[in-house]
Amino acid sequence: MPDVLVAGAGPTGLLTAFELERAGLDVLVLERDAVPTTQSKALGLQPRSVELLADRGLLTAIEPHVQAKLPAGHFSGVPIGYSDLSTRFPYQLGVEQVHVAAAIEARLRTPVLRGAAVTAVTQDDDGVTVTAGGREHRAGWLVAADGGHSTVRTLLGAAFPGRPARVSLVVADLTLAAKPAGLAEDWQLPSQGSGYLLPLSGGRYRTVVFGEEQQRLGRDEPVTAGELQRALTAAHGPGVVVGEVLWASRFGDASRQLERYRHGRVLFAGDAAHIHLPVGGQGLNLGLQDAANLGWKLAATIRGTAPSGLLDTYHGERHPVAARVLVSTRAQAVLGVPDPDAAAVREVVMGLLAVPEARRAVAMEISGLGLTYPGVAERATDVPAAPDGRAVLVGAALPPGWADRVETRAGAGPRLVRPDGYVVWAGGPGLEEALLRWLGTGRPVVGATGSAS
Ligand SMILES: Cc1cc2nc3c(=O)[nH]c(=O)nc-3n(C[C@H](O)[C@H](O)[C@H](O)COP(=O)(O)OP(=O)(O)OC[C@H]3O[C@@H](n4cnc5c(N)ncnc54)[C@H](O)[C@@H]3O)c2cc1C
């Protein structure tokens, strides 16, 4: 019996499984789709995600697929420069999401079980029973990373407050039989308008359209080449001719977040826990950081060494971060509304973003680099994660009894770094307190399940 079941082999589920496996646990990922998807929703990795993947040795396999290093992110289409941010990776990587997922999946010990859609979940004091692909699976815990339409969320009746979609959009990858004049052939930041065309590899282009026709059509209406042709002609004129539509999907700007990320022995992560308009490119970043935050806490809880309440700091730390992204994406969507008053607000905001301090504050937020948690200092930019998911103590002597949970390294600037890369002690008194607070006493508590449900 695995220690943990993970529902969903998207980037969030896969990284959660990776984190748990490197901490020595047995994990089984249950994925609905029979074969890995070839379609990428996200096309960008924010700097904090790049750091996290690099620290885990996962970036090397992604690098051959990187199509661009963009020295900026954007806020509602306004470029936000990253070049002065303190990171080894002051840029967004332009890379299709499938390559990120494939790089993580290739490093899992236990292969993903595909064609295994979760259809039922029950839990008791000792574990969870999950029906997937018509078979029952049992484990101590379930991580629900089954995406924005999460079945697990529905099965548990978990409150998912927010607002429904007001705008309908279509994302499509297609070839062009004729290109509009002046079409940029390099990878650029997506413009704000409907019908931008971004060159992918192999002669494919990515577009997102959200004109009047998309607002009229129902969510289940198939996307046709004719619909895309009309939208692209409206954006670029008669010179553009759609060739083959390779993939198309409708999506909306619904903005919702789970009230609680933990429901007993079920923990939610990624799009299963929060949905928003993908403007600014923050969804994938959020999911990967959820996984990095949850993995080591759940592993310590299962080993029985976690300090009291550690697992509940997952909700405590990650819920506010996604709540802030929901605020940011809603604000960015308003700035893009084709209305004179929204245009006026946009003009004011663009003026503010020209002020270096304001631009930097927004850059830190969108890049994920500015993230800190209550009672935790900022991330350690130069301390790669330990391969086995232990915390890392740099430049200080480790008191006896912690070596199973802390790797020690020589180096200047004493720091204790959590397994997810955040500094919880930076010299002076308080090392033992920090060890106790984040890593527990090291005396396994039989049957420990963390505190809340
Ligand atoms: C058009 C578009 C563009 C985007 N662009 C960006 C961007 O540039 N940058 C960015 O950061 N984010 C972007 N995003 C958001 C990003 O793609 C998501 O946030 C990201 O995919 C979330 O990953 P996830 O693993 O949580 O969920 P998903 O990627 O949705 O993965 C969920 C997985 O669960 C599986 N599943 C579903 N139901 C079940 C079930 N019942 N049982 C088992 N498995 C199940 C699915 O098949 C899937 O494999 C974009 C989103 C869209 C729609």
The ligand as an ORCA input file, in Angstrom:
! r2SCAN-3c Opt
* xyz 0 1
  C      -4.935     29.043    -21.877
  C      -4.118     28.906    -20.647
  C      -2.834     29.447    -20.607
  C      -2.071     29.371    -19.445
  N      -0.834     29.937    -19.453
  C      -0.089     29.901    -18.317
  C       1.231     30.455    -18.276
  O       1.744     30.942    -19.286
  N       1.915     30.369    -17.114
  C       1.385     29.786    -15.992
  O       2.047     29.751    -14.951
  N       0.167     29.232    -16.000
  C      -0.586     29.275    -17.138
  N      -1.808     28.670    -17.172
  C      -2.266     27.963    -15.973
  C      -1.596     26.597    -15.852
  O      -1.681     25.897    -17.070
  C      -2.262     25.802    -14.740
  O      -2.250     26.586    -13.583
  C      -1.533     24.462    -14.515
  O      -1.779     23.572    -15.560
  C      -2.002     23.828    -13.208
  O      -1.414     22.565    -13.065
  P      -2.158     21.432    -12.235
  O      -1.228     20.277    -12.248
  O      -2.604     21.987    -10.940
  O      -3.478     21.107    -13.056
  P      -3.619     20.492    -14.519
  O      -2.480     20.885    -15.377
  O      -4.995     20.811    -14.968
  O      -3.491     18.924    -14.283
  C      -4.541     18.181    -13.690
  C      -4.395     16.713    -14.096
  O      -5.408     15.966    -13.427
  C      -5.983     15.042    -14.341
  N      -7.336     14.722    -13.875
  C      -8.462     15.458    -13.983
  N      -9.493     14.823    -13.401
  C      -8.999     13.660    -12.904
  C      -9.573     12.591    -12.181
  N     -10.875     12.544    -11.862
  N      -8.778     11.551    -11.811
  C      -7.441     11.546    -12.122
  N      -6.866     12.539    -12.824
  C      -7.617     13.591    -13.190
  C      -5.947     15.771    -15.667
  O      -6.038     14.867    -16.765
  C      -4.583     16.465    -15.580
  O      -3.556     15.640    -16.062
  C      -2.595     28.731    -18.320
  C      -3.874     28.168    -18.350
  C      -4.635     28.259    -19.493
  C      -6.015     27.664    -19.522
*
